[in-house]
Amino acid sequence: MSELKQAEARGYSKGYTAGKRRMGKQISAAQLQVKRDAFWNRAFLAAIPFAMTQNTWKFGKNPINTLEERMSFASRVADAAMKRFK
């Protein structure tokens, strides 16, 4: 095989390897996002029963009374859990 053909083969091989590595990183990033989303969903669903039973908790000076406030509270709990996600 001539030097030119060998150089072309090496260049193709390096480009192919770099492309596969790049795709692997993109897939890994997508998989990580799916895992993060699933974790947040589980944390949110786990926090709902807790949020529904809280009668004395407050956001600032306002007590948590409505369903929307309770869901917001569960969302905040899930957000706090996400900060601990690794």
N, C-alpha and C positions, 0 to 999 in steps of 0.2 A: 504494500500500500504506500502511496506517495505521501510525502510530508503534508501536502495540502489536504488530502483526504483525512489523514490522521488529525490534523488541526480542526477540520470541520467536525469530525466525530467527537473530539474533546469538547468543542464549543457547544455542540448539540447536547451532549451529555450534561455539561454544566448547566445549561439553560433548562433542560428537562428537570434536573435535580432541584434547581432553584424554584421552578414553577411548582413542583410537588411540595416542596417545603412551604411555599407561600400559601398554597391551598390548604395544607395541613393546619397552618396558623389561623386561616380564616374559618375553617371548620371548627377548630378548637375554640375560637372566640364566639362562634355561634352556639356551640354546645354549652359554653360557660354562661351565655345569656339565657339559654333555656333553663339551665339549672338555677340561675338566680331568680328567674321569673317563678319557677316552681316553688322555690324556697319561700319567696315572698307570699305566694298564694297560700301555702301551708301555714305560714306564720299568721297571716290575716285571718284565715278560717279558724285557727286555734284561738285567736284573740277575741273573736266575736262573742262566745259565751261569757268571757270575762267582762267585756265591755257592756254587755246587756245587764249584768248584775250589779254594776257600780251605780249607786245612788248618791253617794256623798262626794264623788270626785268632781273636780271643776277644771275648766279651761280658763285660766286666769281667774276672774271673779264669777264667771258664769257656770252654773251647775250643768252637768251633762244630763239632759232630759229627753231630747227627741231622738228618734231613730237615726237621723242623719248625723247628729252629734256623736252618737254611740259608734256608728260606722267610721266616722272620722277618727275617733279614739282608737278603734281597732287598727285602722290604717297607720296611725302614728306608732302603735306598738309594733306592727310589722316592719315599718321603716327603721325603728330602733333595732329590731332583730337583724335587719339586713346589714347594719353597720358592723355586726359581729360575724357575718357570713364570710367564710374563707374559701 
